[in-house]
């Protein structure tokens, strides 16, 4: 697969001014988050109010913070890969996977944090805001999430520029241009399986977004407010985007659409639901006791379900790129 995704046209050897600016923004925007996490690992309580549940399990939180440092450091590595000449020699899968994870983790933050601020501006923060202040100081969320948004914009811009030069030929044209042989029974089966598996998490998140408390832990139900409903609504949106993109590709619907539309839905939607579903499922295995108590079996089932949906939809995207790239290579030969 690495050879089949060889670039059709290579970007210029050195990064232009736009790439250099985006790279600088991506790197600098990582600094506040990395500094906070490093301070917490070292034992500092900066930004953590007294009585916060984060102080209960220091060893577990040190492990989680260390993992967070590794994940955010990957943004710096990606920024270098996407702008240096040697980045063109990186195998496709080795670049695409961390870029997909970064997209999945950052996209909900980029959409959710501004929406939450808007809700709070109109007095809709509710109980969720009050509960969150005892968890971390309010300024921490503003600094960290603003940095995440800057990372997402900069890294997204760099990846689009890089991918357009290296793999742009794989998403040209419209859905009706896709060869019939590019969509096989396995492709369609994956899309149907993803749509069926999405029903449970989609229903649960929709109910929770509408104010239903069934399946929520007592602590989570008590802390609900406008910000909670925004996040639940976003899970619904990303699940729908992932499934819609998969079905459009698998059954060649929306034939007049550019191929980039369903591929974008697959890329962003699958990354968001898979990565956040996996992260929340992982978080339920450890951490402060009161946080773990908030994750009921039904909530864990929803997170695990959306993670599986994201992985299935991502597999459809991989299948598409591999098939189109193989056809391109055969025609070139």
One Martini backbone bead per residue (centre of mass of N, CA, C, O) as a GRO file, in nm:
protein
  333
    1UNK     BB    1   0.055   0.064  -0.017
    2UNK     BB    2   0.292   0.258  -0.012
    3UNK     BB    3   0.351   0.249  -0.321
    4UNK     BB    4   0.056   0.312  -0.427
    5UNK     BB    5   0.088   0.612  -0.271
    6UNK     BB    6   0.238   0.759  -0.465
    7UNK     BB    7   0.321   1.043  -0.593
    8UNK     BB    8   0.219   1.248  -0.858
    9UNK     BB    9   0.295   1.525  -0.702
   10UNK     BB   10   0.537   1.720  -0.579
   11UNK     BB   11   0.626   1.925  -0.369
   12UNK     BB   12   0.814   2.148  -0.277
   13UNK     BB   13   1.105   2.112  -0.107
   14UNK     BB   14   1.025   2.377   0.029
   15UNK     BB   15   0.873   2.575   0.240
   16UNK     BB   16   0.661   2.805   0.240
   17UNK     BB   17   0.522   3.062   0.400
   18UNK     BB   18   0.261   2.923   0.485
   19UNK     BB   19   0.392   2.671   0.610
   20UNK     BB   20   0.567   2.818   0.820
   21UNK     BB   21   0.337   2.949   0.976
   22UNK     BB   22   0.176   2.694   1.045
   23UNK     BB   23   0.405   2.555   1.195
   24UNK     BB   24   0.441   2.766   1.417
   25UNK     BB   25   0.156   2.752   1.528
   26UNK     BB   26   0.155   2.451   1.603
   27UNK     BB   27   0.394   2.462   1.803
   28UNK     BB   28   0.312   2.698   1.994
   29UNK     BB   29   0.021   2.577   2.073
   30UNK     BB   30   0.156   2.340   2.255
   31UNK     BB   31   0.291   2.471   2.505
   32UNK     BB   32   0.072   2.507   2.727
   33UNK     BB   33  -0.009   2.208   2.752
   34UNK     BB   34   0.273   2.086   2.805
   35UNK     BB   35   0.335   2.257   3.058
   36UNK     BB   36   0.103   2.161   3.233
   37UNK     BB   37   0.155   1.855   3.223
   38UNK     BB   38   0.445   1.865   3.332
   39UNK     BB   39   0.370   1.994   3.603
   40UNK     BB   40   0.183   1.766   3.701
   41UNK     BB   41   0.391   1.538   3.693
   42UNK     BB   42   0.583   1.705   3.901
   43UNK     BB   43   0.337   1.815   4.124
   44UNK     BB   44   0.174   2.036   4.036
   45UNK     BB   45  -0.129   2.269   4.103
   46UNK     BB   46  -0.172   2.423   3.859
   47UNK     BB   47  -0.517   2.481   3.802
   48UNK     BB   48  -0.581   2.319   4.076
   49UNK     BB   49  -0.807   2.288   4.295
   50UNK     BB   50  -0.904   2.237   4.591
   51UNK     BB   51  -1.063   1.915   4.587
   52UNK     BB   52  -0.991   1.785   4.343
   53UNK     BB   53  -1.006   1.478   4.181
   54UNK     BB   54  -0.709   1.492   4.060
   55UNK     BB   55  -0.575   1.441   4.363
   56UNK     BB   56  -0.642   1.134   4.433
   57UNK     BB   57  -0.479   0.999   4.164
   58UNK     BB   58  -0.159   1.045   4.095
   59UNK     BB   59  -0.055   0.807   3.929
   60UNK     BB   60  -0.278   0.795   3.716
   61UNK     BB   61  -0.247   1.094   3.626
   62UNK     BB   62   0.047   1.069   3.534
   63UNK     BB   63  -0.010   0.871   3.306
   64UNK     BB   64  -0.217   1.043   3.151
   65UNK     BB   65  -0.032   1.291   3.115
   66UNK     BB   66   0.189   1.141   2.959
   67UNK     BB   67   0.007   1.064   2.720
   68UNK     BB   68  -0.069   1.356   2.645
   69UNK     BB   69   0.216   1.445   2.572
   70UNK     BB   70   0.256   1.250   2.336
   71UNK     BB   71   0.016   1.344   2.163
   72UNK     BB   72   0.101   1.650   2.139
   73UNK     BB   73   0.387   1.598   2.025
   74UNK     BB   74   0.284   1.485   1.751
   75UNK     BB   75   0.220   1.760   1.627
   76UNK     BB   76   0.512   1.847   1.584
   77UNK     BB   77   0.596   1.614   1.405
   78UNK     BB   78   0.384   1.663   1.184
   79UNK     BB   79   0.472   1.949   1.107
   80UNK     BB   80   0.747   1.849   0.999
   81UNK     BB   81   0.659   1.636   0.793
   82UNK     BB   82   0.473   1.851   0.623
   83UNK     BB   83   0.756   2.054   0.565
   84UNK     BB   84   0.964   1.844   0.488
   85UNK     BB   85   1.130   1.666   0.253
   86UNK     BB   86   1.138   1.389   0.419
   87UNK     BB   87   0.820   1.361   0.435
   88UNK     BB   88   0.787   1.220   0.145
   89UNK     BB   89   0.916   0.932   0.265
   90UNK     BB   90   0.682   0.869   0.424
   91UNK     BB   91   0.472   0.648   0.490
   92UNK     BB   92   0.144   0.664   0.454
   93UNK     BB   93   0.046   0.522   0.719
   94UNK     BB   94   0.241   0.682   0.917
   95UNK     BB   95   0.083   0.955   0.855
   96UNK     BB   96  -0.229   0.905   0.847
   97UNK     BB   97  -0.289   0.806   1.131
   98UNK     BB   98  -0.205   1.056   1.309
   99UNK     BB   99  -0.382   1.253   1.146
  100UNK     BB  100  -0.651   1.114   1.214
  101UNK     BB  101  -0.629   1.141   1.521
  102UNK     BB  102  -0.603   1.446   1.532
  103UNK     BB  103  -0.871   1.504   1.399
  104UNK     BB  104  -1.052   1.350   1.603
  105UNK     BB  105  -0.963   1.517   1.863
  106UNK     BB  106  -1.002   1.823   1.747
  107UNK     BB  107  -1.281   1.866   1.612
  108UNK     BB  108  -1.471   1.877   1.866
  109UNK     BB  109  -1.324   2.119   1.992
  110UNK     BB  110  -1.358   2.324   1.758
  111UNK     BB  111  -1.677   2.303   1.776
  112UNK     BB  112  -1.746   2.302   2.092
  113UNK     BB  113  -1.619   2.549   2.236
  114UNK     BB  114  -1.765   2.782   2.089
  115UNK     BB  115  -2.049   2.673   2.155
  116UNK     BB  116  -2.019   2.689   2.463
  117UNK     BB  117  -1.966   2.992   2.480
  118UNK     BB  118  -2.238   3.072   2.359
  119UNK     BB  119  -2.415   2.940   2.571
  120UNK     BB  120  -2.295   3.095   2.813
  121UNK     BB  121  -2.359   3.385   2.711
  122UNK     BB  122  -2.684   3.289   2.740
  123UNK     BB  123  -2.701   3.112   3.017
  124UNK     BB  124  -2.642   2.775   2.942
  125UNK     BB  125  -2.443   2.624   3.136
  126UNK     BB  126  -2.507   2.558   3.419
  127UNK     BB  127  -2.414   2.290   3.605
  128UNK     BB  128  -2.160   2.224   3.439
  129UNK     BB  129  -1.990   2.472   3.519
  130UNK     BB  130  -1.981   2.433   3.823
  131UNK     BB  131  -1.844   2.152   3.817
  132UNK     BB  132  -1.585   2.238   3.658
  133UNK     BB  133  -1.450   2.437   3.866
  134UNK     BB  134  -1.367   2.191   4.067
  135UNK     BB  135  -1.166   2.055   3.862
  136UNK     BB  136  -1.084   2.333   3.717
  137UNK     BB  137  -0.970   2.607   3.623
  138UNK     BB  138  -1.101   2.815   3.392
  139UNK     BB  139  -0.835   2.904   3.240
  140UNK     BB  140  -0.749   2.626   3.135
  141UNK     BB  141  -0.964   2.590   2.915
  142UNK     BB  142  -0.896   2.841   2.750
  143UNK     BB  143  -0.600   2.775   2.687
  144UNK     BB  144  -0.621   2.484   2.577
  145UNK     BB  145  -0.852   2.516   2.359
  146UNK     BB  146  -0.717   2.736   2.199
  147UNK     BB  147  -0.475   2.560   2.123
  148UNK     BB  148  -0.633   2.338   1.977
  149UNK     BB  149  -0.750   2.515   1.754
  150UNK     BB  150  -0.479   2.604   1.639
  151UNK     BB  151  -0.379   2.322   1.575
  152UNK     BB  152  -0.607   2.237   1.383
  153UNK     BB  153  -0.572   2.460   1.170
  154UNK     BB  154  -0.272   2.418   1.106
  155UNK     BB  155  -0.266   2.111   1.054
  156UNK     BB  156  -0.489   2.108   0.842
  157UNK     BB  157  -0.347   2.290   0.636
  158UNK     BB  158  -0.093   2.115   0.600
  159UNK     BB  159  -0.234   1.852   0.509
  160UNK     BB  160  -0.375   1.957   0.259
  161UNK     BB  161  -0.121   2.048   0.108
  162UNK     BB  162   0.020   1.776   0.110
  163UNK     BB  163  -0.209   1.588  -0.005
  164UNK     BB  164  -0.250   1.738  -0.273
  165UNK     BB  165   0.042   1.671  -0.382
  166UNK     BB  166   0.045   1.347  -0.325
  167UNK     BB  167  -0.303   1.258  -0.339
  168UNK     BB  168  -0.507   1.423  -0.523
  169UNK     BB  169  -0.580   1.197  -0.747
  170UNK     BB  170  -0.777   1.025  -0.537
  171UNK     BB  171  -1.019   1.283  -0.526
  172UNK     BB  172  -1.107   1.309  -0.800
  173UNK     BB  173  -1.404   1.400  -0.894
  174UNK     BB  174  -1.695   1.205  -0.899
  175UNK     BB  175  -1.896   0.963  -0.796
  176UNK     BB  176  -1.968   0.871  -1.096
  177UNK     BB  177  -1.649   0.807  -1.159
  178UNK     BB  178  -1.654   0.556  -1.016
  179UNK     BB  179  -1.572   0.253  -1.036
  180UNK     BB  180  -1.747  -0.029  -1.002
  181UNK     BB  181  -1.503  -0.208  -0.885
  182UNK     BB  182  -1.453  -0.020  -0.623
  183UNK     BB  183  -1.733  -0.162  -0.532
  184UNK     BB  184  -1.784  -0.402  -0.305
  185UNK     BB  185  -1.930  -0.615  -0.085
  186UNK     BB  186  -1.744  -0.541   0.154
  187UNK     BB  187  -1.793  -0.241   0.146
  188UNK     BB  188  -2.103  -0.256   0.196
  189UNK     BB  189  -2.093  -0.420   0.459
  190UNK     BB  190  -1.946  -0.208   0.628
  191UNK     BB  191  -2.159   0.015   0.602
  192UNK     BB  192  -2.395  -0.141   0.727
  193UNK     BB  193  -2.260  -0.209   0.996
  194UNK     BB  194  -2.215   0.084   1.082
  195UNK     BB  195  -2.514   0.171   1.079
  196UNK     BB  196  -2.613  -0.033   1.290
  197UNK     BB  197  -2.408   0.033   1.524
  198UNK     BB  198  -2.500   0.343   1.541
  199UNK     BB  199  -2.782   0.334   1.677
  200UNK     BB  200  -2.713   0.334   1.975
  201UNK     BB  201  -2.528   0.586   2.013
  202UNK     BB  202  -2.717   0.777   1.864
  203UNK     BB  203  -2.960   0.752   2.055
  204UNK     BB  204  -2.824   0.827   2.321
  205UNK     BB  205  -2.712   1.106   2.241
  206UNK     BB  206  -2.986   1.225   2.161
  207UNK     BB  207  -3.121   1.195   2.436
  208UNK     BB  208  -2.912   1.356   2.599
  209UNK     BB  209  -2.944   1.619   2.427
  210UNK     BB  210  -3.268   1.629   2.518
  211UNK     BB  211  -3.253   1.546   2.854
  212UNK     BB  212  -3.207   1.258   2.900
  213UNK     BB  213  -3.101   1.038   3.188
  214UNK     BB  214  -3.084   0.770   3.078
  215UNK     BB  215  -2.774   0.605   3.167
  216UNK     BB  216  -2.683   0.801   3.374
  217UNK     BB  217  -2.513   0.917   3.611
  218UNK     BB  218  -2.562   1.103   3.882
  219UNK     BB  219  -2.335   1.307   3.838
  220UNK     BB  220  -2.389   1.369   3.537
  221UNK     BB  221  -2.688   1.454   3.568
  222UNK     BB  222  -2.627   1.694   3.769
  223UNK     BB  223  -2.412   1.845   3.557
  224UNK     BB  224  -2.601   1.937   3.363
  225UNK     BB  225  -2.594   2.140   3.057
  226UNK     BB  226  -2.534   2.314   2.781
  227UNK     BB  227  -2.251   2.181   2.736
  228UNK     BB  228  -2.344   1.890   2.736
  229UNK     BB  229  -2.544   1.913   2.494
  230UNK     BB  230  -2.336   1.990   2.285
  231UNK     BB  231  -2.167   1.731   2.292
  232UNK     BB  232  -2.394   1.533   2.222
  233UNK     BB  233  -2.466   1.664   1.950
  234UNK     BB  234  -2.186   1.617   1.822
  235UNK     BB  235  -2.194   1.311   1.820
  236UNK     BB  236  -2.426   1.296   1.625
  237UNK     BB  237  -2.294   1.443   1.387
  238UNK     BB  238  -2.043   1.253   1.354
  239UNK     BB  239  -2.200   0.994   1.308
  240UNK     BB  240  -2.355   1.089   1.057
  241UNK     BB  241  -2.107   1.156   0.887
  242UNK     BB  242  -1.978   0.877   0.880
  243UNK     BB  243  -2.219   0.716   0.762
  244UNK     BB  244  -2.272   0.889   0.513
  245UNK     BB  245  -1.996   0.854   0.379
  246UNK     BB  246  -2.006   0.545   0.358
  247UNK     BB  247  -2.269   0.522   0.184
  248UNK     BB  248  -2.182   0.697  -0.053
  249UNK     BB  249  -1.944   0.513  -0.136
  250UNK     BB  250  -2.072   0.223  -0.139
  251UNK     BB  251  -2.348   0.329  -0.322
  252UNK     BB  252  -2.314   0.581  -0.501
  253UNK     BB  253  -2.421   0.837  -0.381
  254UNK     BB  254  -2.431   1.140  -0.486
  255UNK     BB  255  -2.306   1.153  -0.789
  256UNK     BB  256  -2.250   1.480  -0.808
  257UNK     BB  257  -2.044   1.460  -0.606
  258UNK     BB  258  -1.763   1.509  -0.480
  259UNK     BB  259  -1.540   1.288  -0.353
  260UNK     BB  260  -1.446   1.475  -0.114
  261UNK     BB  261  -1.702   1.466   0.057
  262UNK     BB  262  -1.720   1.170   0.163
  263UNK     BB  263  -1.422   1.164   0.255
  264UNK     BB  264  -1.450   1.385   0.470
  265UNK     BB  265  -1.665   1.244   0.638
  266UNK     BB  266  -1.495   0.996   0.698
  267UNK     BB  267  -1.248   1.126   0.826
  268UNK     BB  268  -1.382   1.303   1.050
  269UNK     BB  269  -1.603   1.116   1.164
  270UNK     BB  270  -1.432   0.866   1.237
  271UNK     BB  271  -1.223   1.010   1.414
  272UNK     BB  272  -1.413   1.128   1.631
  273UNK     BB  273  -1.561   0.861   1.726
  274UNK     BB  274  -1.314   0.678   1.774
  275UNK     BB  275  -1.125   0.854   1.956
  276UNK     BB  276  -1.337   0.936   2.175
  277UNK     BB  277  -1.437   0.655   2.239
  278UNK     BB  278  -1.158   0.546   2.326
  279UNK     BB  279  -1.084   0.758   2.541
  280UNK     BB  280  -1.338   0.716   2.725
  281UNK     BB  281  -1.293   0.417   2.771
  282UNK     BB  282  -1.014   0.447   2.902
  283UNK     BB  283  -1.101   0.641   3.135
  284UNK     BB  284  -1.293   0.419   3.277
  285UNK     BB  285  -1.037   0.240   3.393
  286UNK     BB  286  -0.967   0.514   3.543
  287UNK     BB  287  -0.911   0.726   3.790
  288UNK     BB  288  -1.112   0.893   3.958
  289UNK     BB  289  -1.378   0.777   4.126
  290UNK     BB  290  -1.601   0.989   4.047
  291UNK     BB  291  -1.556   0.955   3.742
  292UNK     BB  292  -1.607   0.650   3.711
  293UNK     BB  293  -1.903   0.660   3.829
  294UNK     BB  294  -2.024   0.816   3.571
  295UNK     BB  295  -1.966   0.544   3.411
  296UNK     BB  296  -2.177   0.359   3.270
  297UNK     BB  297  -2.250   0.085   3.089
  298UNK     BB  298  -2.407   0.250   2.872
  299UNK     BB  299  -2.183   0.454   2.816
  300UNK     BB  300  -1.966   0.249   2.736
  301UNK     BB  301  -2.129   0.136   2.501
  302UNK     BB  302  -2.139   0.397   2.338
  303UNK     BB  303  -1.830   0.437   2.308
  304UNK     BB  304  -1.765   0.160   2.184
  305UNK     BB  305  -1.958   0.185   1.942
  306UNK     BB  306  -1.832   0.442   1.813
  307UNK     BB  307  -1.556   0.320   1.772
  308UNK     BB  308  -1.640   0.096   1.575
  309UNK     BB  309  -1.762   0.277   1.363
  310UNK     BB  310  -1.504   0.437   1.299
  311UNK     BB  311  -1.334   0.190   1.206
  312UNK     BB  312  -1.515   0.100   0.973
  313UNK     BB  313  -1.511   0.366   0.814
  314UNK     BB  314  -1.206   0.382   0.784
  315UNK     BB  315  -1.183   0.120   0.615
  316UNK     BB  316  -1.328   0.241   0.370
  317UNK     BB  317  -1.121   0.459   0.309
  318UNK     BB  318  -0.881   0.271   0.267
  319UNK     BB  319  -1.005   0.108   0.038
  320UNK     BB  320  -1.037   0.339  -0.160
  321UNK     BB  321  -0.739   0.429  -0.183
  322UNK     BB  322  -0.620   0.157  -0.263
  323UNK     BB  323  -0.788   0.113  -0.523
  324UNK     BB  324  -0.725   0.377  -0.674
  325UNK     BB  325  -0.417   0.349  -0.665
  326UNK     BB  326  -0.401   0.080  -0.819
  327UNK     BB  327  -0.533   0.181  -1.080
  328UNK     BB  328  -0.329   0.403  -1.139
  329UNK     BB  329  -0.082   0.215  -1.157
  330UNK     BB  330  -0.188   0.038  -1.391
  331UNK     BB  331  -0.216   0.268  -1.599
  332UNK     BB  332   0.085   0.359  -1.585
  333UNK     BB  333   0.190   0.066  -1.680
   0.00000   0.00000   0.00000
